[in-house]
Amino acid sequence: MRMWMRYRCRGPSHSGAQRTPRSAPAEPLPHASRCMWRPSEQTGEKMKIQAPRMAVLALALFSAMADAHSGTSAPAAVTRQGCGAPASKETDAVRSRRDAFEAAMRSHAVPGAQLIHTRDGIAELYCHGVLKNHAAAKVGGDTVFQAASLSKVVAAYIALRLVDEGKLDLDTPLWDYWQSERTKDNPQARRITTRMVLNHTSGLRNWQISPSDPAIDRTPLESRFAPGAHYAYSGEGFYLLQRTLEHITGSRWNALAAREVFARFDMPSSSYLTDHAFDARNASGHGKDGAPEPDRVFAWENTAWTLVTNAHDYDNFIQKALYRGEGLTPAMHALMFAPSSDADDPASPSPADPFIAWGLGVGLQDADGRRLVWHWGDNPGFKAFFMLDPASGESLVLFTNSENGPAAYKQVLRAFMGPGSYPAVDWSSTQD
């Protein structure tokens, strides 16, 4: 079933549990070298610059952008119509994008998906397929999906707000705020800071124990390497930060997220806990063969992977929190997008490494003459991806209820955000 919706935004214009590694596409990447890159204005060639200099340049760039965005009036909202606007009202451009989205989903056997694309303050929402194979319910504008590790970006925003409020410091060990039983016997883990969690240099495993295991809060954390030594993706780091922020604020995580993000950015279909009010519109996950996965109940919140949301809600978050920087000081907004770690994990090398860095809670891709901010989500049966151009505000959010979702990412990105190599997609496929 092919549906779309067009509306005007109110603002201008991983990973999850038990991931199965995917082989990287055979498609060649841009010329690779283990360094950071930016385009040369004089020659069009790519030239190396060191990460510290890159951070300074990014900080200046995004500080200016944040000031500009904060002074931009928000365009008026229009009535939302759901995903099923009449085909007769489609422009040729919208029809072309809709057809490209549908073709990508069908070619990779994705049962159901939502996509929202925002450009120049105008957002188009597209829906595909069914909530569950062999069932009648169609994906609509209110369908909710597991966001998987897109959960972490919301967590990063909340942490940075607390830093702005003076309740948290980026470089003070979390142990100084809360003495976790999981780190009390690990001197290295007691040195982990908020910055190390957000840029994935904490030294912790992705998961010490399955995050769906009730024993997680009783399981000691082991360090793979000294904090700050290098990048290695870690959900455990975000969960440790969550528990610390709960202690600092006196709020459980879902209540904190509701106050700091969901209410602030009009996200009524978002929760880190299973909300049975969403049951009739919950998408079910599917394996590569199309078989439905058992529906999961999130009985306790985990900021690394349990967010349930939809494209409308998450687009509001991207446009208002990430693009406009609402709720953050301009300096903190800039810092979020400045390279903080090189994202090179010695245990998971990728030809895409030279084009990827990590900010504070978000990935940064430098390729094809532009920097894009992004993150991916990878829960069993659910795959998700977002990308934002912080210079223009153009963004894309894609939620799928299928293990096959990542195979369609590049096809979708090129149809909506323009031609390019998108090495972030290749890089994410190598992560443990």
C-alpha positions, 0 to 999 in steps of 0.5 A: 500500500503506497501512502504519503503525507506532506505538511509544514514543520514547526521548525525551519529548515545501535545499537540495540541488543543482540545484533547480527553483523552484516557483511559490507556492500561490495560497492567501492567506497571513496578513496580510503586512508586512516585520517579525517578528510575535508574537501579542498576549495582550491582543487576539489581533491580531499586533503587530510586535517587532524581531528583537533583542528577539525573540532575547532573548525566544526565548533566555529561553524556550528556556533554560527549556525546555532545563532542563525537557527535560534533567530529563525522564525518557525513556519506555521504548522498545517493540519496533519492528514496521515499517510494517505493523501489522495494520489491526485494531489501528488506532484511529479516530484513527490510521486517519484520519491514515493515510487523510489521508496516503495521500490526500495522496500519491495526489492528488499522484502521489507514488510513495513516501513515509515519514512519522513523527509524534511527539506526547507521546513516541509516534511513528507511522510511515506508509509509502506506495507503492513504492521505484521506479515499475514495480517491486515493492518497497514502501516499508517502515520501513527504506527510505532516502531522500535527505534533501537539505538536511535534511543541513544541520541535522545539520551545524549541530548538530555545529558547535554541539557544537564551539562548546560544546567550545571548538574553534570560535567562532561569530564567528571567521572560518573563515579563521582556522582553515583557509586554504581555497584557494577563499577565499584570493583573496577578502577578503570570503569570508575574513571569513565566520564560523560564525554567518554560515554557519548563518544564511545571511548568508555572502554566497556563492551557493547553489552556485558550481559544481554540488556533484556536480562533482569540481572543486568543491574547486578552484573559487574562491568569489565573494561576492554581497555583504559577509558579514553584510549580509543573508540569502541561502541558501547551500549553499556556505557549509555546504560551506566550514564542513564543510571547516573542521570536518574540518580542526579535528577531523582527521576526514572528515565522514561519520566525524565525523557518525557519531561525533557524531550517528549513533551518539549518536542511534541512526541506523543507516540514515544516511550522507553517503556512498553505502553499498551495504549500503543498496542493496536498500532505497534509494528512487529519485527521480522527476520530476513525470511519475513517470519514475524518475531515475537513481540517484545515488552520493555518492562524497564527502560534502557536508554541505549535501545528501548525507545518506541516511537514513529517517524513524526515524533523522531522528525520533530526531535531531529528538527527542533533538538538537533537542527535548531538546537532548542533547549541547548546553549549555542556552544553546547549545540556546536559541541554535539556536532564537533568531532570528539573521537575518530570512530576507529575501533581496532577490533572492527576496522572498516574501509569507511573509517576515514569518513566517519567520526563521532560527536557527542552522541551522534555519528559524523560523516564527511564525504562528497563535500558535505558533513552529515549527522547520523545514527543507525538502529539495530534491534532484532527484527527492527532496523532504523536510520536517520541522517541530517544535513546540519547546514540546511536542515534537510533530514531523513528518518527511516523505520523498518520492521525487518532485518532486511532494512539496511540493504535499502538504506543507500537506495533510499538516501540517494532518492531523497537526499541526493546522489553520494557514497554514504559511507556511514551505511558501510561503516555501521555494517561492520560494528560489533 
